[in-house]
Amino acid sequence: MEAISNFVDYLRYEKRFSEHTVIAYQNDLKQFTAFLSAEGDSLNLKDIVAVQIRSWLVKLLEEGIEPRSVNRKITALKTFFKYALKNRWIETNPMLKVVSPKVAKKLPVYVAAERLDFLLDRAEFPAGFEGQRDHLIIELLYGTGMRRAELLGLSVDDVDFRNKQLKVTGKRNKQRIIPLFDHLLAQIEAYLKERERINLKGAAGLFLDAKGQSLYPEKIYRIVRKYLSLISTQSKRSPHVLRHSFATEMLNKGADLNSIKEILGHANLSATQVYTHNSIEKLREVYKKAHPRGE
């Protein structure tokens, strides 16, 4: 459908959405049009009505798709039909009569600080380039709270050794500055020296493989999962868990929400407030154990 192709270009080049989001929205729209085709319905945008969209969403929920994922697809459709209305491809927006399913709140999964300290300070990483690289990846994800895509987008020039800070490019190409401590700067410097020692040239990214090629998302996931498996048996052992761990520990140590929001690159405070629930649960545990009438 040409309309979807135009919409994808709009997201990519005008709105400057991340490539991950663009692909996700594109896939959602393709799934919806495939549903319409299977039902024998018209693919003409003007013929699409709310009841068809609701039928698709019900089908997804019946197939076991999580409400959170369904809501992501609703967001994709809302953005698409709003764009279609703006371009006068349709006269009325069918999404106005579509209600999103309620999503149960889930607490962010994190790893306790003492376990991560043990991993980073006492666990053995392999000697040489890859060991140094993997250790630095874990350190940066946990020590800055950055996203996996942001880590992959780092270049050597983003590290400012003089001012002890790191430039991170987040969603929609928004940039932010994150301060770095001396131990992280020292690790980055050691990693770069090792990279230079083995004459590793190629891609411009900070993190490369042994052939000089940029790392890819699945590789980062496997590295993180491998090392988190040494200290945790929980099912979720992803780069985002390290982001959650960073934010939770910052809050537990007294950092204010606005500061955490800026470091994480959240667009609004509500996204950061989810971490207060973990802190409240920890406070309840301490309160129950320490209160003179807590038993």
C-alpha positions in Angstrom: 0.0 0.0 0.0 1.5 3.3 -1.2 0.0 5.2 1.8 2.0 3.0 4.2 5.2 3.6 2.2 4.6 7.4 2.3 3.9 7.2 6.1 7.1 5.3 6.8 9.1 8.0 4.9 7.3 10.6 6.9 8.3 9.0 10.2 11.8 8.3 9.1 12.7 11.6 7.5 10.3 14.3 8.8 9.5 13.1 12.4 12.9 11.4 12.7 11.6 8.5 14.7 14.2 5.8 15.6 14.7 3.0 13.0 13.4 0.6 15.6 10.1 2.5 16.0 9.7 3.0 12.2 10.1 -0.7 11.5 7.7 -1.6 14.4 5.0 0.8 13.1 5.5 -0.5 9.5 5.1 -4.1 10.7 2.0 -3.2 12.7 0.3 -1.6 9.6 1.3 -4.6 7.4 -0.3 -7.0 10.0 -3.5 -4.9 10.0 -3.8 -4.8 6.2 -3.1 -8.6 6.1 -6.0 -9.0 8.6 -8.3 -7.0 6.3 -7.2 -9.0 3.3 -7.9 -12.3 5.1 -11.3 -11.0 6.1 -12.0 -10.1 2.5 -12.4 -6.4 3.4 -11.4 -3.4 1.2 -8.0 -2.0 1.6 -9.2 1.4 0.5 -8.5 3.8 3.4 -11.9 5.5 3.1 -13.6 2.2 3.5 -11.9 1.3 6.8 -14.2 1.7 9.9 -13.7 1.4 13.6 -15.4 -2.0 13.9 -12.8 -3.6 11.6 -10.0 -2.2 13.8 -11.7 -3.4 17.0 -12.1 -6.8 15.4 -8.4 -7.0 14.7 -7.5 -5.9 18.2 -9.9 -8.5 19.8 -8.3 -11.2 17.6 -4.8 -10.2 18.8 -5.9 -10.4 22.5 -7.6 -13.8 21.9 -4.3 -15.0 20.4 -2.5 -14.1 23.6 -0.9 -10.8 22.6 -0.2 -8.7 25.7 -2.3 -5.6 26.1 0.8 -3.5 26.2 1.8 -4.8 22.7 -1.7 -4.2 21.4 -1.6 -0.7 22.7 1.6 -0.2 20.7 -0.2 -1.3 17.6 -3.0 1.1 18.4 -0.5 4.0 18.7 0.8 3.0 15.3 -2.7 3.1 13.8 -3.5 6.4 15.5 -0.4 8.0 14.1 -1.1 6.6 10.6 -4.7 7.6 10.4 -3.9 11.1 11.8 -1.4 11.4 9.0 -3.9 10.1 6.5 -6.5 12.7 7.7 -3.9 15.5 7.4 -3.2 14.4 3.8 -7.0 14.2 3.1 -6.8 10.6 2.2 -9.8 10.0 4.5 -12.6 12.3 5.7 -13.1 10.8 9.2 -10.7 9.2 11.5 -11.8 5.6 12.5 -9.5 5.6 15.5 -11.6 8.1 17.3 -14.0 5.3 18.2 -11.3 2.8 19.3 -10.5 2.4 23.0 -7.2 1.0 24.2 -7.3 -2.0 26.5 -6.2 -1.5 30.1 -2.7 -2.5 30.9 -1.8 -3.8 34.3 1.1 -1.9 35.8 4.3 -3.9 36.0 7.2 -2.9 38.2 10.5 -2.5 36.3 12.6 -5.6 36.7 16.1 -4.8 38.1 19.1 -6.4 39.6 20.2 -5.5 43.1 23.1 -3.1 43.3 25.3 -5.4 45.4 25.0 -8.1 42.8 26.0 -5.8 40.0 28.9 -4.4 42.1 30.1 -8.0 42.5 29.9 -8.7 38.8 31.8 -5.5 37.8 34.3 -5.5 40.6 35.0 -9.1 41.3 33.9 -11.3 38.4 36.4 -12.4 35.9 36.0 -11.1 32.3 38.2 -12.7 29.6 41.6 -11.0 29.0 42.1 -9.0 25.8 39.9 -6.9 23.5 36.6 -8.6 23.8 36.8 -9.0 27.5 37.5 -5.3 28.0 34.8 -4.4 25.5 32.1 -6.5 27.2 33.1 -5.2 30.7 32.8 -1.7 29.4 29.4 -2.4 27.8 28.0 -3.6 31.1 29.6 -0.7 33.0 28.1 1.9 30.6 24.6 0.5 30.5 24.5 0.2 34.3 26.6 3.3 35.0 24.6 5.7 32.8 21.2 4.1 32.3 21.4 4.5 28.5 19.3 2.4 26.1 20.8 -0.3 24.0 20.2 1.7 20.8 22.0 4.7 22.4 25.0 2.5 23.3 25.2 1.2 19.7 25.0 4.8 18.4 28.1 6.0 20.4 31.2 7.1 18.5 34.6 7.7 19.9 34.1 11.4 19.5 31.1 11.3 21.9 33.5 10.7 24.8 34.7 14.0 26.3 37.7 13.0 28.4 38.5 16.6 29.3 35.1 17.5 30.7 34.4 14.0 31.9 31.2 13.5 30.1 29.5 11.5 27.4 27.2 12.8 24.6 24.3 10.4 24.0 21.8 10.6 21.1 18.4 9.3 22.2 15.0 8.9 20.7 14.1 11.3 17.8 17.8 12.3 17.7 17.6 14.2 21.0 21.0 14.6 22.5 21.9 14.8 26.2 25.1 14.9 28.2 25.8 12.3 30.9 28.7 12.9 33.4 31.3 10.1 33.7 33.3 9.1 36.8 37.0 8.6 36.6 36.8 4.8 36.8 34.6 4.7 33.7 36.8 7.1 31.8 39.8 5.0 32.7 38.0 1.9 31.3 37.1 3.7 28.1 40.7 4.8 27.7 42.0 1.3 28.3 39.5 -0.2 25.8 40.5 2.3 23.1 44.2 1.6 23.7 43.6 -2.2 23.3 41.6 -1.5 20.2 44.5 0.6 18.8 47.0 -2.1 19.9 45.4 -4.7 17.7 45.1 -2.2 14.9 41.3 -2.4 14.8 40.0 -0.2 12.1 36.7 0.0 10.3 33.3 1.3 11.5 33.1 4.6 13.4 31.2 3.3 16.3 32.7 3.0 19.8 31.9 -0.6 20.1 33.2 -3.0 17.4 33.7 -6.7 17.0 37.1 -8.3 16.5 36.8 -7.7 12.7 36.2 -4.0 13.1 32.5 -4.2 12.4 29.9 -2.3 14.4 28.0 -4.4 16.9 24.3 -5.2 16.4 21.4 -5.2 18.9 21.2 -8.9 19.3 25.0 -9.1 20.1 24.6 -6.5 22.9 21.6 -8.5 24.3 23.7 -11.7 24.3 26.6 -10.1 26.0 24.4 -8.7 28.8 22.4 -11.9 29.3 25.6 -13.9 29.5 27.1 -11.9 32.3 23.8 -11.2 34.2 23.4 -15.0 34.2 26.4 -15.2 36.5 24.6 -13.2 39.2 20.9 -13.6 38.6 18.4 -16.4 37.7 15.6 -14.1 36.9 14.1 -14.5 33.4 14.7 -11.0 32.3 18.4 -10.3 31.8 18.4 -7.7 29.1 20.1 -4.3 28.6 16.9 -2.6 29.7 17.2 -4.4 33.0 20.5 -2.6 33.6 18.7 0.7 32.8 16.1 -0.1 35.3 18.7 -1.1 37.8 20.5 2.2 37.4 17.3 4.3 37.9 16.2 2.3 40.9 19.5 2.6 42.6 19.7 6.3 41.9 16.3 6.8 43.5 17.1 4.6 46.4 20.2 6.7 47.1 18.2 9.9 47.2 18.4 11.3 43.6 15.4 13.4 42.7 13.1 12.3 39.9 13.8 15.3 37.6 17.6 14.5 37.7 16.9 10.9 36.8 14.5 11.9 34.1 17.2 14.1 32.4 19.9 11.4 32.6 17.5 8.7 31.2 16.3 11.0 28.5 12.6 10.6 29.3 10.3 13.0 27.5 8.1 13.4 30.6 8.2 12.8 34.3 5.5 10.1 34.3 7.9 7.7 32.5 10.4 8.1 35.4 7.8 7.9 38.2 7.4 4.2 37.6 10.7 3.6 39.5 9.2 5.1 42.7 7.1 1.9 43.1 10.2 -0.2 43.5 11.6 2.2 46.1 8.3 2.2 48.0 8.3 -1.6 48.0 11.9 -1.6 49.4 10.9 1.0 52.0 8.0 -1.2 53.1 10.3 -4.2 53.6 12.7 -2.1 55.7 9.8 -0.6 57.6 8.4 -4.0 58.4 11.7 -5.4 59.5 12.8 -2.4 61.6 9.5 -1.1 63.0 9.1 -1.9 66.8 5.6 -3.0 66.2 6.1 -4.5 62.7 5.8 -8.2 63.6 
